[in-house]
Amino acid sequence: MTARPLVGWYVHHHGAGHLTRLLAVRPHLDADVVVFSSLAAPVVLPERTTWLQLPRDDHDVVAPDGTTKAPGDPDSGTDPTVRGLLHWAPLHHDGHAGRLAAVAAWIAHARPRAFVVDVSVEVTLLVRLLGVPPVVVAQPGDRSDAPHTLGWDAADRVLAPWAEGLHVSPALDRVRDRVRLVGGISRHDGRVDGPDSPAAGTVLVLAGGGAEGREGLAQRVAEASAATPAWRWSVLGASPDSWVDDPWPLLRGAEVVVSAAGQNSVADLAAAGSRAVVVPQDRPFDEQRTTARLLADRGLAVVPEDGWPVPDLWPGLLDRARSLAPDWSLWQVEGAASRAAAVIAEVAR
């Protein structure tokens, strides 16, 4: 019997999307996986999965004179972008050194067959310099900057979690022979349980995993609800008491879902066949706005202009959303997690 390959997997700590993608793909990957992240390990890990928590690399740097400096401060002397060559490699930062050293020490000892990077140019380069083929997860938006170009050039495969013909990326076209378009990855792919039809006049707001989307959300929803008395609003994930581990029944049961434009959120909308109002959040490289424009252009969701709408706009937005007939098959969620796992397995073999 052939032994299972050993695969490393880097999970970025910003938001919950990178972790959610790991948990969606992992059951389809026949390998032993060691995960590296600044995030704490989930309560339940998939079988044959080990979690190694890394030190953070965004705390202050202590200078020789005892003063502290934020690494992102232009006057800190830490030069985190190396004059635009990288995204985050601050000088004299113990956390940054410690996290890369931990990855390097494990690779030298364990000799993995492949290493998934979701996402970090610096980890991609480290992995490749140590002789392990990186599988780099791509993200939407304008990724034509020098660090992304460098990271994709170093990748053995670039795993793009969207369908052919959706996102146009000249930067990715440079490495087209190594890009694998797998479709939108959702942890709910293949589920058939839940309500058969949504409850009329219901709105579900998905707060998402990032703090940016939750700040002030309760007040904004209260104002929108007051302006739409014919609708019943509920919020998921804005606070610990509104968090549920399995949002699928709520997704299926809402007539309209209000969501950000993160990759996992939109893939979940597609899996549920939701009618949605999608409000993109500010993200580097115009990531969510790029996705939101695509959704609007394809008639898949209602996308308001200029962020969260003022209360008076919500009646019209909800009416437009409930009248949609979105063809979510364009997102190619069905089988996407399995296709992503196949890309990783191909490299690991």
C-alpha positions as CSV (number, residue, x, y, z in Angstrom):
1,M,0.0,0.0,0.0
2,T,1.3,3.5,-0.9
3,A,1.9,5.7,2.1
4,R,-0.1,8.9,2.3
5,P,1.9,12.0,1.3
6,L,2.7,14.6,3.9
7,V,1.5,18.1,3.1
8,G,2.1,21.4,4.9
9,W,-0.6,24.1,4.8
10,Y,-0.3,27.8,5.8
11,V,-3.5,29.5,6.9
12,H,-3.5,33.3,7.1
13,H,-5.0,34.7,10.3
14,H,-7.0,37.6,8.7
15,G,-10.7,36.9,9.0
16,A,-12.1,33.3,8.9
17,G,-12.0,32.6,5.2
18,H,-8.6,31.0,4.9
19,L,-9.5,28.6,7.7
20,T,-12.9,27.9,6.3
21,R,-11.4,27.0,3.0
22,L,-9.0,24.5,4.6
23,L,-11.8,22.8,6.4
24,A,-13.8,22.5,3.2
25,V,-11.0,21.0,1.2
26,R,-9.3,18.9,3.8
27,P,-11.9,16.0,3.8
28,H,-11.2,15.4,0.1
29,L,-7.4,15.2,0.4
30,D,-5.9,11.8,1.1
31,A,-2.8,13.0,2.9
32,D,-1.4,13.8,6.3
33,V,-1.6,17.5,6.8
34,V,0.3,19.8,9.2
35,V,-1.3,23.3,9.4
36,F,0.7,26.5,10.3
37,S,-1.2,29.6,11.4
38,S,-1.3,32.4,13.9
39,L,-4.8,31.4,14.6
40,A,-5.6,29.0,17.4
41,A,-6.6,25.5,16.3
42,P,-10.3,24.8,15.8
43,V,-12.0,22.8,18.5
44,V,-12.3,19.9,16.1
45,L,-9.6,19.1,13.6
46,P,-10.1,16.7,10.7
47,E,-8.5,13.3,11.0
48,R,-4.7,13.1,10.3
49,T,-4.4,16.8,10.7
50,T,-1.9,18.5,13.1
51,W,-2.1,22.2,14.0
52,L,1.1,24.2,14.8
53,Q,0.3,27.7,16.1
54,L,2.8,30.4,14.9
55,P,3.8,33.6,16.7
56,R,2.2,36.8,15.4
57,D,4.2,39.1,13.2
58,D,2.3,42.3,13.7
59,H,3.2,43.4,17.2
60,D,5.5,46.2,18.0
61,V,9.3,46.0,17.6
62,V,11.5,46.8,20.6
63,A,14.4,48.9,19.5
64,P,17.8,48.7,21.2
65,D,17.0,51.9,23.2
66,G,13.9,50.2,24.7
67,T,11.4,52.1,22.6
68,T,8.6,50.3,20.7
69,K,7.7,50.9,17.1
70,A,4.8,49.5,15.0
71,P,6.3,47.6,12.1
72,G,3.8,49.2,9.7
73,D,4.8,52.7,10.7
74,P,6.9,54.3,7.9
75,D,9.1,55.9,10.5
76,S,9.7,52.6,12.4
77,G,12.8,51.6,10.3
78,T,11.4,48.1,10.0
79,D,10.9,48.4,6.2
80,P,8.2,45.6,6.1
81,T,7.8,45.7,2.3
82,V,11.5,45.7,1.5
83,R,11.0,48.7,-0.8
84,G,7.9,47.1,-2.4
85,L,9.5,43.7,-3.1
86,L,7.4,41.8,-0.5
87,H,4.2,42.4,1.5
88,W,5.3,41.8,5.1
89,A,8.9,41.1,6.2
90,P,9.7,43.6,9.0
91,L,13.3,44.0,10.1
92,H,14.3,43.0,13.7
93,H,10.9,41.4,14.5
94,D,11.1,38.4,16.7
95,G,7.6,37.2,15.8
96,H,8.3,37.3,12.1
97,A,11.6,35.5,12.5
98,G,10.0,32.9,14.8
99,R,7.2,32.0,12.5
100,L,9.4,31.5,9.4
101,A,11.9,29.6,11.5
102,A,9.2,27.3,12.7
103,V,8.1,26.5,9.2
104,A,11.7,26.0,8.0
105,A,12.6,23.7,10.9
106,W,9.5,21.5,10.3
107,I,10.3,21.3,6.5
108,A,13.9,20.4,7.2
109,H,12.8,17.6,9.5
110,A,9.6,16.3,7.9
111,R,10.3,16.8,4.2
112,P,6.7,17.3,3.0
113,R,5.8,16.5,-0.6
114,A,3.8,19.8,-1.1
115,F,2.9,22.9,0.8
116,V,-0.3,24.8,0.4
117,V,0.0,28.6,1.0
118,D,-3.2,30.5,1.7
119,V,-1.9,33.2,1.6
120,S,1.6,34.7,2.0
121,V,4.2,35.6,-0.5
122,E,6.9,35.3,2.1
123,V,5.9,31.8,3.1
124,T,5.7,30.8,-0.5
125,L,9.3,31.9,-1.2
126,L,10.5,30.2,2.0
127,V,8.9,26.9,1.1
128,R,10.3,27.0,-2.4
129,L,13.8,28.0,-1.3
130,L,13.7,24.9,1.0
131,G,12.9,22.7,-2.0
132,V,9.2,22.0,-1.5
133,P,6.7,22.8,-4.3
134,P,4.2,25.4,-3.1
135,V,0.5,25.4,-4.1
136,V,-0.5,29.0,-3.8
137,V,-4.2,30.0,-3.4
138,A,-5.1,33.0,-5.6
139,Q,-7.6,35.7,-4.6
140,P,-9.6,38.2,-6.8
141,G,-8.7,41.8,-7.3
142,D,-5.8,43.6,-8.8
143,R,-2.8,41.4,-8.0
144,S,-0.4,43.0,-10.5
145,D,2.0,44.2,-7.8
146,A,5.5,43.0,-7.6
147,P,5.1,40.7,-4.5
148,H,2.1,38.8,-6.0
149,T,4.0,38.4,-9.3
150,L,7.0,37.0,-7.4
151,G,4.9,34.6,-5.4
152,W,3.0,33.3,-8.4
153,D,6.3,32.9,-10.3
154,A,7.6,30.7,-7.4
155,A,4.4,28.6,-7.2
156,D,4.3,25.1,-8.6
157,R,0.5,25.5,-9.0
158,V,-1.8,28.4,-8.4
159,L,-5.1,27.3,-7.1
160,A,-7.8,29.8,-8.2
161,P,-11.1,29.3,-6.3
162,W,-13.4,30.6,-9.1
163,A,-14.7,29.3,-12.4
164,E,-13.4,29.7,-15.9
165,G,-14.5,33.0,-17.5
166,L,-15.3,34.8,-14.2
167,H,-12.4,36.8,-12.8
168,V,-10.1,38.3,-15.4
169,S,-6.5,38.6,-14.1
170,P,-3.7,39.6,-16.5
171,A,-1.3,39.0,-13.7
172,L,-2.4,35.3,-13.5
173,D,-2.3,35.0,-17.3
174,R,1.5,35.2,-17.1
175,V,1.5,31.8,-15.3
176,R,-1.6,30.4,-17.0
177,D,0.0,27.0,-17.5
178,R,0.2,26.5,-13.7
179,V,-3.2,28.0,-12.8
180,R,-6.0,25.6,-11.9
181,L,-9.5,27.1,-11.8
182,V,-11.6,24.9,-9.5
183,G,-14.8,26.9,-8.9
184,G,-16.1,28.5,-5.7
185,I,-15.2,26.5,-2.6
186,S,-18.0,26.1,-0.1
187,R,-18.1,23.9,3.0
188,H,-21.8,23.3,2.2
189,D,-21.2,21.8,-1.3
190,G,-23.4,18.8,-1.8
191,R,-25.8,19.4,1.1
192,V,-29.5,18.7,0.4
193,D,-30.9,19.1,3.9
194,G,-32.5,22.2,5.2
195,P,-35.8,24.0,4.3
196,D,-37.2,23.2,0.8
197,S,-38.1,26.9,0.3
198,P,-37.3,30.2,2.0
199,A,-39.7,31.9,4.4
200,A,-41.3,34.9,2.8
201,G,-40.3,38.3,4.1
202,T,-37.2,37.1,5.9
203,V,-33.7,38.7,5.8
204,L,-30.6,37.0,7.1
205,V,-27.5,39.2,7.6
206,L,-24.1,37.3,7.6
207,A,-21.6,39.2,9.7
208,G,-18.6,37.2,8.5
209,G,-15.5,36.3,10.4
210,G,-13.7,39.7,10.3
211,A,-14.1,42.3,13.0
212,E,-14.5,45.0,10.3
213,G,-17.8,43.6,9.1
214,R,-19.2,43.4,12.7
215,E,-18.4,46.8,14.0
216,G,-21.6,48.8,14.3
217,L,-23.6,46.2,12.5
218,A,-26.3,45.8,15.1
219,Q,-27.1,49.5,14.8
220,R,-27.1,49.4,11.0
221,V,-29.4,46.4,10.9
222,A,-31.8,48.0,13.5
223,E,-32.1,51.1,11.2
224,A,-32.6,49.0,8.1
225,S,-35.2,46.8,9.9
226,A,-37.1,49.9,11.0
227,A,-37.3,51.1,7.4
228,T,-38.6,47.8,6.2
229,P,-41.5,46.8,8.5
230,A,-42.8,44.1,6.1
231,W,-39.5,42.1,6.6
232,R,-38.2,40.2,9.5
233,W,-34.4,40.6,10.0
234,S,-32.0,38.4,11.8
235,V,-28.2,38.6,12.2
236,L,-25.7,35.7,12.2
237,G,-22.2,36.1,13.7
238,A,-22.3,39.7,14.9
239,S,-21.8,38.6,18.5
240,P,-21.0,35.4,20.4
241,D,-24.7,34.8,21.1
242,S,-25.6,35.1,17.4
243,W,-22.9,32.7,16.2
244,V,-23.9,29.2,15.0
245,D,-21.6,26.5,13.8
246,D,-23.9,25.4,11.0
247,P,-25.6,28.4,9.2
248,W,-26.9,26.2,6.4
249,P,-30.5,25.9,7.5
250,L,-30.7,29.6,8.1
251,L,-29.2,30.3,4.6
252,R,-31.7,28.0,3.0
253,G,-34.6,29.5,5.0
254,A,-34.1,33.2,4.3
255,E,-35.8,34.9,1.4
256,V,-32.9,37.4,1.1
257,V,-29.4,37.1,2.5
258,V,-27.2,40.1,3.1
259,S,-23.6,39.3,2.9
260,A,-20.1,40.7,2.3
261,A,-18.3,39.7,-0.9
262,G,-15.6,37.3,0.5
263,Q,-14.9,34.2,-1.5
264,N,-16.3,31.8,1.1
265,S,-19.4,33.9,1.7
266,V,-20.2,34.1,-2.0
267,A,-19.6,30.4,-2.5
268,D,-21.9,29.6,0.4
269,L,-24.6,31.8,-1.3
270,A,-24.1,29.8,-4.5
271,A,-24.3,26.5,-2.7
272,A,-27.6,27.6,-1.0
273,G,-29.0,29.1,-4.2
274,S,-29.6,32.3,-2.3
275,R,-31.1,35.6,-3.4
276,A,-28.8,38.2,-2.0
277,V,-27.8,41.8,-1.4
278,V,-24.0,41.8,-1.4
279,V,-22.2,44.7,0.3
280,P,-18.4,44.5,-0.4
281,Q,-16.1,45.4,2.4
282,D,-12.8,47.3,2.1
283,R,-10.0,44.8,1.4
284,P,-6.5,45.2,0.0
285,F,-6.2,45.0,-3.8
286,D,-9.9,45.8,-4.3
287,E,-10.7,42.1,-3.6
288,Q,-14.3,42.3,-2.5
289,R,-15.4,45.1,-4.9
290,T,-14.0,43.1,-7.8
291,T,-16.2,40.1,-6.8
292,A,-19.2,42.3,-6.1
293,R,-19.0,44.0,-9.6
294,L,-18.9,40.5,-11.1
295,L,-21.9,39.4,-9.2
296,A,-23.9,42.5,-10.3
297,D,-22.8,42.1,-13.9
298,R,-23.9,38.5,-14.0
299,G,-27.2,39.2,-12.3
300,L,-26.3,36.9,-9.4
301,A,-26.9,39.5,-6.6
302,V,-28.0,43.0,-5.9
303,V,-25.0,45.2,-5.1
304,P,-25.6,48.7,-3.6
305,E,-23.2,51.5,-4.3
306,D,-21.0,53.1,-1.7
307,G,-21.1,50.5,1.1
308,W,-23.9,49.8,3.5
309,P,-27.0,51.5,2.2
310,V,-28.9,54.2,4.1
311,P,-32.2,53.0,5.6
312,D,-34.5,54.4,3.0
313,L,-32.8,52.4,0.2
314,W,-33.5,49.0,1.8
315,P,-37.1,48.5,0.7
316,G,-36.1,48.7,-2.9
317,L,-33.0,46.6,-2.5
318,L,-34.9,43.8,-0.8
319,D,-37.6,43.9,-3.5
320,R,-35.0,43.7,-6.2
321,A,-33.2,40.8,-4.5
322,R,-36.3,38.7,-4.0
323,S,-37.1,39.1,-7.7
324,L,-33.8,37.7,-8.8
325,A,-33.4,34.4,-10.6
326,P,-29.7,33.9,-10.1
327,D,-28.0,31.1,-12.1
328,W,-25.5,30.1,-9.4
329,S,-24.2,27.3,-11.5
330,L,-21.9,29.9,-13.0
331,W,-20.0,29.8,-9.7
332,Q,-19.3,26.0,-10.1
333,V,-19.4,25.2,-6.4
334,E,-20.4,21.6,-7.0
335,G,-17.2,19.5,-6.7
336,A,-14.9,22.6,-6.2
337,A,-13.4,21.4,-2.9
338,S,-12.7,18.0,-4.4
339,R,-11.1,19.6,-7.4
340,A,-8.9,21.7,-5.2
341,A,-7.8,18.7,-3.3
342,A,-6.9,17.0,-6.6
343,V,-4.6,19.8,-7.5
344,I,-2.8,19.5,-4.2
345,A,-2.6,15.7,-4.5
346,E,-1.2,16.0,-8.0
347,V,1.7,18.1,-6.7
348,A,2.2,15.9,-3.7
349,R,2.5,12.9,-6.0
